[in-house]
Amino acid sequence: MLEPRTGAAGAGRNDALAQDFVRFAVETGVLRFGEFKTKAGRMSPYFFNAGLFDDGAKLARLAEFYASALEAGGIGFDMIFGPAYKGIPLAAALAVEFARRGRSLPFAYNRKEAKNHGEGGQLVGAPLQGRVLVVDDVMSAGTAVRESIALIRAAGAAPHAVVIALDRQEMATEGGRDVPHSAVQYVRRQLGLQVCAIARLEDLLQYLAKGGEAALAEHHGRVLAYRQRYGVLEDGAP
């Protein structure tokens, strides 16, 4: 296997939670199998479409997964920020879930374009302050995170951590070329933020390898081949 569960990035993980999340994503059709072109131009045998968490029940369950992963990872923060667009409902849902758990947290999000009427500006919601958690679905190139960091710092707050639903654990691209690190690793190493993922590609492979359903087991070989071609070693792996 490319990635043992030892090392810095494996600390504080909840394997059962990750498996439950993969099952949930598959059963809701958010995680699909076939042939899908990624932003990097690769043909991926799977696709994670968080836009299909499209009703109240699914969004509430997703927020439970986010909150539980953050608690398992021991990541502290003072408020939540959702980058436009997909991060906006995720931030709101996560704030509601933490309130349900007894912790009321402020949240904010940004507009793609600054508003020049009404209250104006690019930021909406609570004032950015303290340690800010950025919530998003997946991280392909880290662009949304870099933009969020700039907004948070400009407001005088501290970008502290990022939480995503799925870590694809594959090489990022720079200038159209593959680089030997993932977007998640870039955010950890170069931007200095903690990154928490509910599940990783490794968890998906473990789910498929169990062969609970023949229709899913047949995808294991294709996903594994993709992992072997484009995968990266986890931080802290020997």
C-alpha positions in Angstrom: 0.0 0.0 0.0 1.1 3.5 -0.7 -0.1 5.0 2.5 0.1 3.4 5.9 -2.1 4.9 8.6 1.0 6.0 10.6 2.6 9.4 10.6 1.4 12.9 11.1 -1.5 12.9 8.7 -2.9 9.7 10.0 -3.1 10.9 13.7 -6.5 11.3 15.1 -8.3 9.6 12.3 -11.5 7.7 12.8 -11.5 4.7 10.4 -15.1 3.6 11.2 -16.3 7.2 10.5 -14.4 7.2 7.2 -16.0 3.9 6.1 -19.5 5.1 7.1 -19.0 8.3 5.1 -17.8 6.4 2.0 -20.9 4.2 2.2 -23.1 7.2 2.7 -21.6 8.9 -0.4 -22.0 5.8 -2.5 -25.6 5.2 -1.4 -26.6 8.8 -2.1 -25.0 8.8 -5.5 -22.6 11.5 -4.5 -19.7 9.2 -5.2 -20.0 7.6 -8.6 -17.9 5.2 -10.7 -17.2 5.3 -14.5 -14.9 7.6 -16.5 -14.7 11.2 -15.5 -12.3 13.9 -16.6 -10.7 15.8 -13.8 -9.5 19.5 -13.7 -6.0 18.1 -14.3 -7.2 16.4 -17.5 -6.9 12.9 -16.1 -9.6 10.2 -16.7 -10.6 9.2 -13.2 -12.6 6.0 -12.5 -14.6 7.8 -9.8 -16.2 11.2 -9.2 -17.2 12.9 -6.0 -20.0 15.5 -6.6 -20.9 17.3 -3.4 -23.5 19.2 -5.2 -25.7 16.1 -4.9 -26.0 16.6 -1.1 -29.1 18.3 -2.3 -31.8 17.9 0.4 -32.0 18.7 4.0 -31.5 15.2 5.3 -28.4 14.5 3.3 -26.9 17.9 4.1 -27.6 17.4 7.8 -25.9 14.0 7.7 -23.0 15.5 5.9 -22.6 18.1 8.6 -22.5 15.4 11.2 -19.6 13.7 9.4 -17.7 17.0 9.2 -18.2 17.7 12.9 -17.3 14.2 14.0 -14.1 14.2 11.8 -13.0 17.6 13.3 -13.6 16.3 16.9 -11.7 13.1 16.1 -8.8 15.2 14.8 -8.7 17.4 17.8 -8.7 20.6 15.7 -9.6 23.7 17.6 -11.1 26.9 15.9 -13.2 29.9 16.7 -15.4 30.3 13.6 -16.2 28.8 10.3 -15.7 30.2 6.8 -17.2 28.8 3.6 -15.6 29.8 0.2 -18.1 30.6 -2.6 -19.9 28.7 -3.8 -20.0 25.1 -2.5 -18.5 26.1 0.8 -21.4 28.4 1.7 -24.1 25.8 2.5 -21.4 23.6 4.0 -20.4 26.3 6.5 -24.0 27.1 7.4 -24.8 23.4 7.9 -21.7 22.8 10.0 -22.5 25.8 12.2 -26.0 24.4 12.8 -24.6 20.9 13.6 -22.2 22.4 16.2 -25.0 24.4 17.7 -27.0 21.1 18.0 -24.0 19.7 19.8 -24.0 22.6 22.3 -21.4 24.9 20.7 -22.7 28.0 18.9 -20.1 29.2 16.4 -20.1 32.2 14.1 -19.7 31.7 10.4 -19.1 33.7 7.3 -18.7 33.3 3.6 -17.6 35.4 0.6 -19.1 36.6 -2.6 -17.3 36.0 -5.9 -17.7 39.7 -6.7 -17.7 42.5 -4.1 -21.1 44.1 -3.6 -21.2 47.9 -4.1 -24.6 48.6 -2.6 -26.4 47.7 0.7 -23.8 46.6 3.2 -21.3 46.3 0.4 -18.0 44.3 0.4 -17.1 40.8 -0.4 -17.7 39.1 3.0 -21.1 38.1 4.4 -21.9 36.9 7.9 -20.1 37.2 11.2 -16.9 39.3 11.3 -13.8 37.3 10.7 -11.8 37.0 13.9 -9.8 34.4 15.8 -8.8 31.0 14.4 -10.8 30.4 11.3 -11.8 27.0 9.9 -12.3 26.8 6.1 -14.8 24.2 5.0 -15.0 22.8 1.5 -15.9 19.6 -0.4 -12.6 18.5 -2.1 -9.3 20.2 -2.8 -8.0 20.0 -6.3 -5.4 22.7 -6.7 -5.8 24.6 -3.4 -7.0 27.8 -5.2 -10.1 28.3 -3.1 -8.0 27.9 0.0 -5.4 30.4 -1.0 -8.2 32.9 -1.9 -9.8 32.2 1.5 -6.5 32.7 3.3 -6.0 36.1 1.7 -9.5 37.2 2.6 -9.2 36.0 6.2 -5.8 37.6 6.8 -7.0 40.9 5.2 -9.8 41.0 7.8 -7.2 40.6 10.6 -8.1 37.0 11.5 -5.9 33.8 11.4 -6.6 31.1 8.8 -6.1 28.0 11.0 -7.4 24.8 9.4 -9.2 23.3 6.5 -11.8 20.5 6.6 -12.8 18.7 3.4 -15.1 15.7 2.7 -12.7 13.7 0.5 -8.9 13.8 0.1 -8.2 12.3 -3.4 -4.6 11.7 -2.4 -3.2 12.4 -5.9 -0.6 14.5 -7.4 -1.5 18.2 -8.0 -0.5 20.0 -11.2 1.5 23.1 -11.8 1.7 24.7 -15.2 0.1 21.6 -16.7 2.7 19.2 -15.1 2.3 16.7 -12.4 4.1 17.5 -9.1 5.1 15.0 -6.4 2.6 16.3 -3.8 -1.1 16.7 -3.4 -3.1 19.9 -2.9 -3.7 18.8 0.7 0.1 18.4 1.2 0.7 21.8 -0.3 -1.7 23.5 2.1 -0.1 21.7 5.0 3.5 22.2 4.1 3.5 25.5 2.2 0.6 27.4 3.7 1.0 26.0 7.2 -2.7 25.0 7.8 -4.0 21.8 9.4 -6.1 19.8 7.0 -8.8 17.4 8.2 -10.5 15.0 5.7 -13.6 12.9 6.6 -12.3 10.2 4.2 -9.4 9.6 1.8 -9.0 7.6 -1.4 -7.4 4.9 0.8 -10.7 4.6 2.6 -12.6 4.3 -0.6 -10.2 1.5 -1.7 -10.8 -0.3 1.6 -14.5 0.0 1.1 -14.4 -1.4 -2.4 -12.0 -4.2 -1.4 -14.5 -5.6 1.1 -16.6 -6.7 -1.8 -19.9 -6.2 0.0 -21.5 -5.7 -3.4 -20.2 -7.3 -6.6 -21.1 -4.1 -8.5 -18.8 -2.1 -6.3 -16.0 -4.7 -6.0 -15.4 -4.6 -9.8 -14.4 -1.0 -9.5 -11.6 -1.7 -7.0 -9.0 -2.7 -9.7 -9.6 0.5 -11.7 -9.5 2.8 -8.7 -6.3 1.0 -7.4 -4.6 1.4 -10.8 -5.5 5.1 -10.8 -4.1 5.4 -7.2 -0.8 3.6 -8.2 -0.4 6.0 -11.2 -1.2 9.3 -9.6 -1.1 8.7 -5.9 1.2 10.5 -3.4 2.8 9.3 -0.2 1.2 10.6 3.0 3.0 13.1 5.2 5.0 11.1 7.8 5.1 7.9 5.7 8.5 6.2 5.6 
